[in-house]
Amino acid sequence: MPAGQAIGAHDGPVPAPTFTDEPASTGGRNKLRVIGYISIAVLVIVLGVLALSYTASPNPPSYKVGSCVQESGGKAEEVACSDSGAYQIVSKVSDHTQCPDPAQPYATIPGGSILCLKPKS
């Protein structure tokens, strides 16, 4: 043994011990993390499908007073007031007897409202 060397000393550098901040088993945390990611992905997909179905659905007719309609297949269909055979909406009421001129035609629309009409000529 060379002089001045302590007993148990090594000739090379001593490797530093390695420490980690994570516990040896992270299986539980990883499972929760994966479940969280899957839940977020499913939520995003569901919201996307709802948004697409909402924007893809056709808008129902507005049937505003002053606009025009025409009979098509037994239903009132919005048309340009310049179209031949168009009727102008005079008012919306709950009963056709409330129309300004009960002798004029009327149309019942979904929701139960009555459109009081007059020929647009």
C-alpha angles and dihedrals in degrees: 000000000000117000117264095023118122121233111264094020117141129222096231136045116294112240113244116242115254120231128183129200092220124080118247092255117052097157093111094051092047091052091052091047092051092047089050093051092048091049092051091047092051091048092051091049093049092048090048093052091048092049092050094048091048095050094041095054114098118250114247117241114271098214093203120187107263094030122106136242138186131199113258120171093341092307134097111253123190112244138166112279088234091064115108112253092024120147122207119227107240098179145336117240139164095236128032091228087069092064114116090240111025089190090067121084123268136192131215113220131195109286093041100271119141121222113212108213141193128188113266102219 
